[in-house]
Amino acid sequence: MRQVVLDTETTGLDPAEGHRIIEIGCVELLSRRLTGNRFHVYLNPERDIDPGAVEVHGLSAEFLADKPRFIDIAEDLLAYIKGAELIIHNAPFDIGFLNHELRLLPNHFASVTDYCTVLDTLMLARKKHPGQRNNLDALCKRYNVDNRHRELHGALLDAEILAEVYLTMTGGQTLLVLEPESTDEGNDKLQQKPNSTALTNRPQLKIIHCSETELQAHTSRLEAIAKASNGKCLWKT
C-alpha cells in the first residue's frame, strides 16, 4: 500500500480570503516504511503573508519571491500523490487549500480526492483519545516521538514527524527483511521475519534479588493499597 504523508504552510488561515500555499512537504510510505522518496517545494504566493502566519512558519515574502508558483509544480504534485492514500493532520485545512489552488489553474484540474484518498490523523486521534489535546505536539509527547528540533512549523519537517506519529499510533512499524533473490519465479518478496540471531545469542539475564528491607517496604505498600481499595489490590496475593 502506498501512502503519502503531506503537510502545507500557507499565507493565512482561509483560502476564501485569498490566502495561498507557500510550502508543500510530502514523504512516502510503502508497506508502512519510509522510502526516502520525498516531494518538497517552496512557492511564491504572489501576495503578502499574514504576520501571524510568519510567526508560525518563519517564511517571508522576500524568501519566497524567487520560488516557483503553484501552477509550475501542480502536475508534478498530482503525479506524486496519484493513487496514494494521503495522510494529513487536520485534513480539511490542507485539502481546502490544495483544492483552492487547483481551481485557480487554467486547465481546470479536478479536486485532490479525485486523485487519491485521504486519512485525517486528527480525526483518528480524537477517536483514540477523546477529550484530550490531539495537535501534533501533543501526539509527539503522548507517543514519545522526538520533536525537539521543531522550533517553527515546516511542511517537510511536520510531514516527517507526522509519519512517525501515524506509524506509532496505528501499531508501529513492521520489521521487514528483504529475502535473498530466489531462483523460483515469483518468490522474490518482502517477508516478515524475526531476528533469529537476537533470539538465540542473548546473554543470560542476571537475577538481582531484593533485600529484606526492600521486601518489607514492598509488602507494606501492597497492604496500604489493599486497605485503600477495600481489598482490591491486584498485586497482593
URRA-V631312 format. One record per residue. N is the residue number from 1. SS is DSSP state (H for helix, E for strand, L for the rest). PHI is phi in degrees with one decimal (999 if undefined). Layout:
N/SS/PHI  N/SS/PHI
//
This chain:
1/L/999  2/E/-97.6  3/E/-125.7  4/E/-127.2  5/E/-88.3  6/E/-128.0  7/E/-146.0  8/E/-131.3  9/E/-120.8  10/E/-136.3  11/L/-79.1  12/L/-173.8  13/L/-96.4  14/L/-133.5  15/H/-64.4  16/H/-64.1  17/H/-94.8  18/L/89.3  19/L/-74.3  20/L/-129.1  21/E/-80.8  22/E/-120.1  23/E/-154.2  24/E/-128.8  25/E/-129.6  26/E/-136.5  27/E/-128.0  28/E/-102.7  29/E/-117.6  30/E/-121.9  31/L/51.4  32/L/65.2  33/E/-129.8  34/E/-65.8  35/E/-98.4  36/E/88.2  37/E/-82.9  38/E/-117.3  39/E/-129.8  40/E/-145.8  41/E/-142.7  42/E/-99.4  43/L/-128.5  44/L/-82.9  45/L/-81.4  46/L/56.9  47/L/-164.3  48/L/-72.7  49/L/-111.3  50/L/-58.7  51/H/-55.3  52/H/-64.3  53/H/-69.6  54/H/-60.9  55/H/-63.4  56/H/-79.2  57/H/-110.6  58/L/75.9  59/L/-93.7  60/L/-103.1  61/H/-63.3  62/H/-65.2  63/H/-63.8  64/H/-89.3  65/L/-60.5  66/L/-101.6  67/L/-86.5  68/L/-65.5  69/L/-91.8  70/H/-59.1  71/H/-60.1  72/H/-75.2  73/H/-118.1  74/H/-57.5  75/H/-66.0  76/H/-64.5  77/H/-63.3  78/H/-64.5  79/H/-66.2  80/H/-69.5  81/H/-90.9  82/L/-59.0  83/L/81.7  84/L/-92.7  85/E/-98.1  86/E/-78.9  87/E/-110.7  88/E/-136.8  89/L/-92.4  90/L/63.4  91/H/-56.6  92/H/-54.9  93/H/-65.5  94/H/-67.8  95/H/-64.4  96/H/-60.5  97/H/-68.9  98/H/-63.4  99/H/-65.8  100/H/-63.0  101/H/-63.1  102/H/-64.9  103/H/-68.3  104/L/-78.8  105/L/-77.8  106/L/-72.9  107/L/-86.7  108/L/56.9  109/L/-67.1  110/L/-73.8  111/L/-75.4  112/H/-57.1  113/H/-71.2  114/H/-82.4  115/L/-106.5  116/L/-161.7  117/E/-94.9  118/E/-133.1  119/E/-117.5  120/E/-95.9  121/H/-71.4  122/H/-67.3  123/H/-64.8  124/H/-61.6  125/H/-66.3  126/H/-65.9  127/H/-70.8  128/H/-79.3  129/L/-134.9  130/L/-63.2  131/L/78.8  132/L/-112.4  133/L/-69.7  134/L/-131.2  135/L/-72.6  136/H/-64.0  137/H/-63.7  138/H/-65.0  139/H/-68.8  140/H/-59.6  141/H/-65.6  142/H/-66.6  143/L/-105.7  144/L/55.7  145/L/-96.4  146/L/-72.9  147/L/-126.9  148/L/-65.5  149/L/-83.0  150/L/-95.7  151/L/-79.8  152/L/-125.3  153/L/-70.5  154/L/-147.8  155/H/-62.1  156/H/-70.4  157/H/-60.8  158/H/-67.0  159/H/-65.6  160/H/-65.2  161/H/-65.9  162/H/-63.0  163/H/-59.0  164/H/-67.4  165/H/-61.8  166/H/-61.2  167/H/-62.6  168/H/-71.1  169/H/-66.2  170/L/-105.7  171/L/118.7  172/L/82.4  173/L/-83.8  174/L/-84.2  175/L/-73.5  176/E/-118.5  177/E/-119.2  178/E/-76.2  179/L/-70.0  180/L/-59.3  181/L/-61.2  182/L/-98.5  183/L/-83.6  184/L/-84.4  185/L/-62.1  186/L/87.7  187/L/-98.0  188/L/-81.8  189/L/-160.6  190/E/-82.4  191/E/-128.5  192/E/-75.7  193/L/-147.3  194/L/-70.5  195/L/-82.5  196/H/-66.6  197/H/-64.1  198/H/-65.5  199/H/-78.0  200/H/-97.7  201/L/-106.3  202/L/-71.4  203/L/-70.0  204/L/-65.9  205/L/-70.1  206/L/-80.0  207/L/-96.5  208/L/-112.8  209/L/-87.4  210/L/-76.9  211/L/-80.0  212/H/-62.1  213/H/-63.7  214/H/-65.4  215/H/-64.9  216/H/-65.5  217/H/-64.5  218/H/-64.6  219/H/-62.5  220/H/-64.2  221/H/-65.7  222/H/-64.7  223/H/-64.3  224/H/-66.1  225/H/-64.2  226/H/-62.9  227/H/-68.0  228/H/-69.3  229/L/-104.7  230/L/56.8  231/L/80.1  232/L/-104.2  233/L/-72.9  234/L/-70.4  235/L/-95.1  236/L/-100.8  237/L/-112.4
//
